Amino acid sequence: MSSQIINIVIGGGAAGIFAAIRCKTQNPHSQVILLEKTNQLLAKVRISGGGRCNVTHACFDPKKLVQNYPRGSKELIGPFHTFQPKDTVAWFEQQGVLLKTENDGRMFPTTDSSETIIQCLMHAAAQLGVDIRKQQRIVSIQKQGHQFLIQLQDQQISADAVLLATGSSSWGYSVAKDFGHEIVEPVPSLFTFNIPTSPLLDLQGIAVPNVIVTLKDTPLKQQGPLLITHWGFSGPAVLKLSAWAARTLHDLQYKAILLVNWLASQNQEALYQSLLQRKSENPLQSFPPLLPSNLLQRLLASLNMDPVTPLGKLPNKALAQLAAKLHADPYAIEGKTTYKQEFVTAGGVDLKGIDFKTMESRKTPGLFFAGEILNIDGVTGGFNFQNAWTTGWLAGTAMGEEGVDKNISKFS
Ligand SMILES: Cc1cc2nc3c(=O)[nH]c(=O)nc-3n(C[C@H](O)[C@H](O)[C@H](O)COP(=O)(O)OP(=O)(O)OC[C@H]3O[C@@H](n4cnc5c(N)ncnc54)[C@H](O)[C@@H]3O)c2cc1C
């Protein structure tokens, strides 16, 4: 009778593959079997970051890093002390893959190709002897004593530990539920806003580098670049707000008023005062170039003003109106669009049921979780893959270590 430890990883995405590699590294004597439903591994890695794969983010302070997770920030602080972006960079470097940092902190392979990351992970898994099986349909999973019985269509596997890394699949949620876990309702995160009544739609392509977007009547606001699109607004500020407001917007059926502060670097009163000063010092001059000219012209037109009107001809009230509009310009959100952007699911397996030292279930010993199946999601910028690497690392480590202990006790 074989006493070999068998660890099963379900799901061949970033979290599952990384966990399987880690588990097999920790305990080379164990058998690590990865079961993937489709015939493609790492499918999201392939399309991620526009085909370049935004692997992680150059933020190396766990306290700052967790601020990028609308859900999961409290729970990830411990895990990030064990495995954080610095460790991700070092791990890939050990495998011969160098990452580079862009101005905004996003990290990509120097090849600018997600294939580099896929080949690296697949090579590491193959070298270690992870048994990867594609197109597997799992009929059921049951726990009998300390063992898990995984019923496949044509075979049954008895395993010592099981890792669920099935991303946002409803199947994964229902298995977690069967094993005693609560599921926080999954809703989309990271999307752009549809604003069909926006008078700016034909200005698509104009980017404003520093705006503050606020959901009216809520404390939810984000700052950063905004992009005008032919359906509404996109860009980092909007994507970040969509993440922090994912549940609120879902509850509002994606209908809400967005207030745009077009000049985040200057407050309303300071802008008003600077316009008054310009008017008194140079009454023949028109408006300063506060924003891209087409956009400023359009915003002024909505107040029946013209960009070439000398400021001396405008009453102070009009300048106050402009300052007010530029700092709280309302737009009616009516729906959402995902457009060539990464998107993730907010919601999933409730974090209270997980031990974040090991990613093991508090409900069912021997069951582990990693990646997007958990109620964890980050804003855009590489934070979602970092969650997959970190939680996959912890789960793989714990599964491997438990396996080592069991092997020792079996042999002693
Ligand atoms: C277009 C796009 C671009 C993105 N770009 C980035 C980016 O650049 N940077 C970033 O940080 N994040 C990005 N993300 C988010 C990131 O891809 C995910 O957060 C990450 O892939 C989650 O990894 P995971 O392994 O948990 O889940 P997944 O990648 O979803 O993998 C889950 C796996 O489980 C398998 N599975 C499901 N059910 C079963 C079953 N019953 N049996 C067996 N297998 C099953 C699935 O087929 C899949 O292979 C992007 C997302 C999208 C959609």
The ligand as an SDF file (V2000), in Angstrom:
LIG
                    3D

 53 58  0  0  0  0  0  0  0  0999 V2000
   -9.0670   40.4470  -19.3660 C   0  0  0  0  0  0  0  0  0  0  0  0
   -8.4550   40.3770  -18.0110 C   0  0  0  0  0  0  0  0  0  0  0  0
   -7.2070   40.9490  -17.7920 C   0  0  0  0  0  0  0  0  0  0  0  0
   -6.6460   40.9290  -16.5110 C   0  0  0  0  0  0  0  0  0  0  0  0
   -5.4240   41.4940  -16.3450 N   0  0  0  0  0  0  0  0  0  0  0  0
   -4.8480   41.4920  -15.1110 C   0  0  0  0  0  0  0  0  0  0  0  0
   -3.5540   42.0350  -14.9050 C   0  0  0  0  0  0  0  0  0  0  0  0
   -2.8730   42.4480  -15.8510 O   0  0  0  0  0  0  0  0  0  0  0  0
   -3.0620   42.0510  -13.6310 N   0  0  0  0  0  0  0  0  0  0  0  0
   -3.7700   41.5590  -12.5610 C   0  0  0  0  0  0  0  0  0  0  0  0
   -3.2750   41.6010  -11.4390 O   0  0  0  0  0  0  0  0  0  0  0  0
   -4.9770   40.9880  -12.7380 N   0  0  0  0  0  0  0  0  0  0  0  0
   -5.5130   40.9320  -13.9780 C   0  0  0  0  0  0  0  0  0  0  0  0
   -6.7450   40.3560  -14.1480 N   0  0  0  0  0  0  0  0  0  0  0  0
   -7.3550   39.6680  -13.0100 C   0  0  0  0  0  0  0  0  0  0  0  0
   -6.6450   38.3190  -12.8550 C   0  0  0  0  0  0  0  0  0  0  0  0
   -6.5990   37.6980  -14.1250 O   0  0  0  0  0  0  0  0  0  0  0  0
   -7.3790   37.4050  -11.8610 C   0  0  0  0  0  0  0  0  0  0  0  0
   -7.5120   38.0680  -10.6280 O   0  0  0  0  0  0  0  0  0  0  0  0
   -6.5850   36.1100  -11.6630 C   0  0  0  0  0  0  0  0  0  0  0  0
   -6.4500   35.4500  -12.9080 O   0  0  0  0  0  0  0  0  0  0  0  0
   -7.2730   35.1770  -10.6730 C   0  0  0  0  0  0  0  0  0  0  0  0
   -6.5630   33.9650  -10.6640 O   0  0  0  0  0  0  0  0  0  0  0  0
   -7.2430   32.6320  -10.1190 P   0  0  0  0  0  0  0  0  0  0  0  0
   -6.2440   31.5540  -10.3720 O   0  0  0  0  0  0  0  0  0  0  0  0
   -7.7560   32.8260   -8.7710 O   0  0  0  0  0  0  0  0  0  0  0  0
   -8.5290   32.4190  -11.0350 O   0  0  0  0  0  0  0  0  0  0  0  0
   -8.6250   32.1440  -12.5950 P   0  0  0  0  0  0  0  0  0  0  0  0
   -7.5190   32.7650  -13.3350 O   0  0  0  0  0  0  0  0  0  0  0  0
  -10.0150   32.5240  -12.9790 O   0  0  0  0  0  0  0  0  0  0  0  0
   -8.4570   30.5680  -12.7260 O   0  0  0  0  0  0  0  0  0  0  0  0
   -9.4410   29.6650  -12.2710 C   0  0  0  0  0  0  0  0  0  0  0  0
   -9.2550   28.3740  -13.0260 C   0  0  0  0  0  0  0  0  0  0  0  0
  -10.1290   27.4080  -12.4700 O   0  0  0  0  0  0  0  0  0  0  0  0
  -10.7040   26.6520  -13.5260 C   0  0  0  0  0  0  0  0  0  0  0  0
  -11.9440   26.0360  -13.0600 N   0  0  0  0  0  0  0  0  0  0  0  0
  -13.1400   26.6260  -12.7950 C   0  0  0  0  0  0  0  0  0  0  0  0
  -14.0350   25.6950  -12.4150 N   0  0  0  0  0  0  0  0  0  0  0  0
  -13.3920   24.4960  -12.4180 C   0  0  0  0  0  0  0  0  0  0  0  0
  -13.7820   23.1530  -12.1300 C   0  0  0  0  0  0  0  0  0  0  0  0
  -15.0260   22.8480  -11.7910 N   0  0  0  0  0  0  0  0  0  0  0  0
  -12.8650   22.1750  -12.2250 N   0  0  0  0  0  0  0  0  0  0  0  0
  -11.5880   22.4540  -12.5950 C   0  0  0  0  0  0  0  0  0  0  0  0
  -11.1600   23.7030  -12.9120 N   0  0  0  0  0  0  0  0  0  0  0  0
  -12.0510   24.7120  -12.8150 C   0  0  0  0  0  0  0  0  0  0  0  0
  -10.9150   27.7060  -14.6020 C   0  0  0  0  0  0  0  0  0  0  0  0
  -11.0990   27.1080  -15.8660 O   0  0  0  0  0  0  0  0  0  0  0  0
   -9.6170   28.4850  -14.5120 C   0  0  0  0  0  0  0  0  0  0  0  0
   -8.5890   27.9060  -15.2750 O   0  0  0  0  0  0  0  0  0  0  0  0
   -7.3330   40.3310  -15.4310 C   0  0  0  0  0  0  0  0  0  0  0  0
   -8.5740   39.7410  -15.6500 C   0  0  0  0  0  0  0  0  0  0  0  0
   -9.1280   39.7480  -16.9160 C   0  0  0  0  0  0  0  0  0  0  0  0
  -10.4550   39.0900  -17.1200 C   0  0  0  0  0  0  0  0  0  0  0  0
  1  2  1  0
  2  3  1  0
  2 52  2  0
  3  4  2  0
  4  5  1  0
  4 50  1  0
  5  6  2  0
  6  7  1  0
  6 13  1  0
  7  8  2  0
  7  9  1  0
  9 10  1  0
 10 11  2  0
 10 12  1  0
 12 13  2  0
 13 14  1  0
 14 15  1  0
 14 50  1  0
 15 16  1  0
 16 17  1  0
 16 18  1  0
 18 19  1  0
 18 20  1  0
 20 21  1  0
 20 22  1  0
 22 23  1  0
 23 24  1  0
 24 25  2  0
 24 26  1  0
 24 27  1  0
 27 28  1  0
 28 29  2  0
 28 30  1  0
 28 31  1  0
 31 32  1  0
 32 33  1  0
 33 34  1  0
 33 48  1  0
 34 35  1  0
 35 36  1  0
 35 46  1  0
 36 37  1  0
 36 45  1  0
 37 38  2  0
 38 39  1  0
 39 40  1  0
 39 45  2  0
 40 41  1  0
 40 42  2  0
 42 43  1  0
 43 44  2  0
 44 45  1  0
 46 47  1  0
 46 48  1  0
 48 49  1  0
 50 51  2  0
 51 52  1  0
 52 53  1  0
M  END
$$$$
